[in-house]
């Protein structure tokens, strides 16, 4: 909680806060544990060296004295003094000669024997082996000592003891120095980790913050905003995705606006005709039969056109929400297509377009929704007529291939460019804005064919024409 409050005061948040609390916190704990372990190792290493050295000196001295065959304390004392005279490490170690009563008789430093507890001597007399002791003197000085009892060879009795004692002050000073060096290395390491960590986190946080800011700008409606790419890693890929998304949103926004404009125009044209002829009929009255009948015909025709456009918009809404359902029945696709083609044959005379079709004599039974399939083929033929120039050709053909029926509708109209062809089935998309239409008819047709487990294939070349192929399963 205290660390979190400190981070709050420093205004460190987000990924940096999480890194400090989690990653750096774990590293800090590991470093502290490692330092404790290393410090313990250093302490044990130095103390073991001192213990090994003091034991070695004690054993060596006792071996030298024992080789002189001491049989009594006086004999032991002579040998011990002789050994003490040849002792070279007086500045580091203190050698004591102890009689059989446990009294310190001589010291290598020449000082009077101290009145200190000698636990190592007491333990050595009980065990008969070399014993070590570590503790503090009455002066507070920390020392380590080793003691071994000397026995007469023939009598095997205690004739005295040799004891070595060494101050641990210098050893502790070395240990503290080494631990300080380890601590300094740990601090340098942690500083390096913090510096590189902050650098690394900033290399993530700053680009992410820019992506976040750009995304907010895009969300507010500015689709021209783009993320500046700094790296080629996942952050860079995220920036590319945001930029791609912005481009797609801009394109969709343009298509939506074009769609609204197109639909508004499509609605306005029949409404204008209905209003105009309504006012004309109202002005002339029913007395002028010719004007009355012509006007009513136009009104009915334009009303049907409005109804078709509204139905198309409703279908588009149902597809978007997944509420478009099919009423499937067995039907003869050839008979249904012939009725549609008959209607467009009349239109071909009016639009001055040469229309031909070829269907097989036998029936082809499929399972489908009659109204929806008529809607699809009406839309495809309407597109063929709409994008075909005067005296152009539109052809429809029905073929059965194995267990599929192929309905092919082609024209030699304006065609579709290679850039527009992959997108013409997208909602709102219109390759040619000068032609009438809402831009959603082909999208609806494609979805309806998919619901029939079929495929709608488009092939086109700009200035040559377009071929639409509907493939449906037979049966």
QUIRAFEN-V546371 format. One record per backbone hydrogen bond with DSSP energy under -1.0 kcal/mol. CO is the residue of the C=O (numbers start at 1). NH is the residue of the N-H. If there is no record, write none. Layout:
# QUIRAFEN-V546371
co: [CO | CO]
nh: [NH | NH]
This chain:
# QUIRAFEN-V546371
co: [1 | 2 | 3 | 4 | 5 | 6 | 7 | 14 | 15 | 16 | 17 | 18 | 19 | 22 | 23 | 24 | 25 | 26 | 27 | 28 | 29 | 30 | 31 | 32 | 33 | 34 | 35 | 36 | 37 | 38 | 39 | 40 | 41 | 42 | 43 | 44 | 45 | 46 | 47 | 48 | 49 | 50 | 51 | 52 | 53 | 54 | 55 | 56 | 57 | 58 | 59 | 60 | 61 | 62 | 63 | 65 | 66 | 72 | 73 | 74 | 75 | 76 | 77 | 78 | 79 | 80 | 81 | 84 | 89 | 94 | 95 | 96 | 97 | 97 | 98 | 99 | 103 | 106 | 107 | 114 | 118 | 119 | 120 | 121 | 122 | 123 | 124 | 131 | 133 | 135 | 137 | 141 | 142 | 143 | 144 | 145 | 146 | 147 | 148 | 150 | 152 | 157 | 160 | 161 | 162 | 163 | 164 | 165 | 166 | 168 | 169 | 170 | 171 | 172 | 173 | 174 | 175 | 176 | 177 | 178 | 179 | 180 | 181 | 182 | 183 | 184 | 185 | 186 | 187 | 188 | 189 | 190 | 191 | 192 | 193 | 194 | 195 | 196 | 197 | 198 | 199 | 201 | 201 | 202 | 204 | 205 | 206 | 207 | 208 | 209 | 210 | 211 | 212 | 213 | 214 | 215 | 216 | 217 | 218 | 221 | 222 | 233 | 234 | 235 | 236 | 237 | 238 | 239 | 240 | 241 | 242 | 243 | 244 | 245 | 246 | 247 | 248 | 249 | 250 | 251 | 252 | 253 | 254 | 255 | 256 | 257 | 258 | 259 | 260 | 261 | 262 | 263 | 264 | 265 | 267 | 268 | 269 | 270 | 271 | 272 | 273 | 274 | 275 | 276 | 277 | 278 | 279 | 280 | 281 | 287 | 288 | 289 | 290 | 291 | 292 | 293 | 294 | 295 | 296 | 297 | 298 | 299 | 300 | 301 | 302 | 303 | 304 | 305 | 306 | 307 | 308 | 309 | 310 | 311 | 312 | 313 | 314 | 315 | 316 | 317 | 318 | 329 | 331 | 332 | 333 | 334 | 335 | 336 | 337 | 338 | 339 | 340 | 341 | 342 | 343 | 344 | 345 | 346 | 347 | 348 | 352 | 354 | 356 | 358 | 364 | 365 | 366 | 368 | 369 | 370 | 371 | 372 | 373 | 374 | 375 | 376 | 377 | 378 | 379 | 380 | 381 | 382 | 383 | 387 | 389 | 392 | 393 | 394 | 395 | 396 | 397 | 399 | 401 | 403 | 404 | 405 | 406 | 407 | 408 | 409 | 410 | 414 | 417 | 420 | 423 | 426 | 432 | 440 | 441 | 442 | 443 | 444 | 445 | 446 | 447 | 449 | 450 | 455 | 457 | 459 | 461 | 461 | 465 | 466 | 467 | 468 | 469 | 470 | 471 | 472]
nh: [5 | 6 | 7 | 8 | 9 | 10 | 12 | 18 | 19 | 20 | 21 | 22 | 24 | 26 | 27 | 28 | 29 | 30 | 31 | 32 | 33 | 34 | 35 | 36 | 37 | 38 | 39 | 40 | 41 | 42 | 43 | 44 | 45 | 46 | 47 | 48 | 49 | 50 | 51 | 52 | 53 | 54 | 55 | 56 | 57 | 58 | 59 | 60 | 61 | 62 | 63 | 64 | 65 | 66 | 67 | 68 | 69 | 76 | 77 | 78 | 79 | 80 | 81 | 82 | 83 | 84 | 85 | 87 | 93 | 165 | 108 | 163 | 105 | 106 | 161 | 102 | 99 | 97 | 110 | 116 | 122 | 123 | 124 | 125 | 126 | 127 | 128 | 147 | 145 | 143 | 140 | 137 | 168 | 135 | 166 | 133 | 164 | 131 | 162 | 159 | 156 | 152 | 150 | 98 | 148 | 96 | 146 | 94 | 144 | 172 | 173 | 174 | 175 | 176 | 177 | 178 | 179 | 180 | 181 | 182 | 183 | 184 | 185 | 186 | 187 | 188 | 189 | 190 | 191 | 192 | 193 | 194 | 195 | 196 | 197 | 198 | 199 | 200 | 201 | 202 | 203 | 204 | 205 | 206 | 208 | 209 | 210 | 211 | 212 | 213 | 214 | 215 | 216 | 217 | 218 | 219 | 220 | 222 | 221 | 223 | 225 | 237 | 238 | 239 | 240 | 241 | 242 | 243 | 244 | 245 | 246 | 247 | 248 | 249 | 250 | 251 | 252 | 253 | 254 | 255 | 256 | 257 | 258 | 259 | 260 | 261 | 262 | 263 | 264 | 265 | 266 | 267 | 268 | 269 | 271 | 272 | 273 | 274 | 275 | 276 | 277 | 278 | 279 | 280 | 281 | 282 | 283 | 284 | 285 | 289 | 292 | 293 | 294 | 295 | 296 | 297 | 298 | 299 | 300 | 301 | 302 | 303 | 304 | 305 | 306 | 307 | 308 | 309 | 310 | 311 | 312 | 313 | 314 | 315 | 316 | 317 | 318 | 319 | 320 | 321 | 323 | 368 | 366 | 336 | 337 | 338 | 339 | 340 | 341 | 342 | 343 | 344 | 345 | 346 | 347 | 348 | 349 | 350 | 351 | 353 | 391 | 394 | 396 | 398 | 333 | 475 | 331 | 329 | 373 | 374 | 375 | 376 | 377 | 378 | 379 | 380 | 381 | 382 | 383 | 384 | 385 | 386 | 387 | 414 | 392 | 354 | 412 | 356 | 410 | 358 | 408 | 406 | 404 | 474 | 401 | 472 | 399 | 470 | 397 | 468 | 395 | 463 | 421 | 423 | 426 | 429 | 435 | 444 | 445 | 446 | 447 | 448 | 449 | 450 | 451 | 454 | 453 | 471 | 469 | 467 | 464 | 465 | 461 | 411 | 459 | 409 | 457 | 407 | 455 | 405]
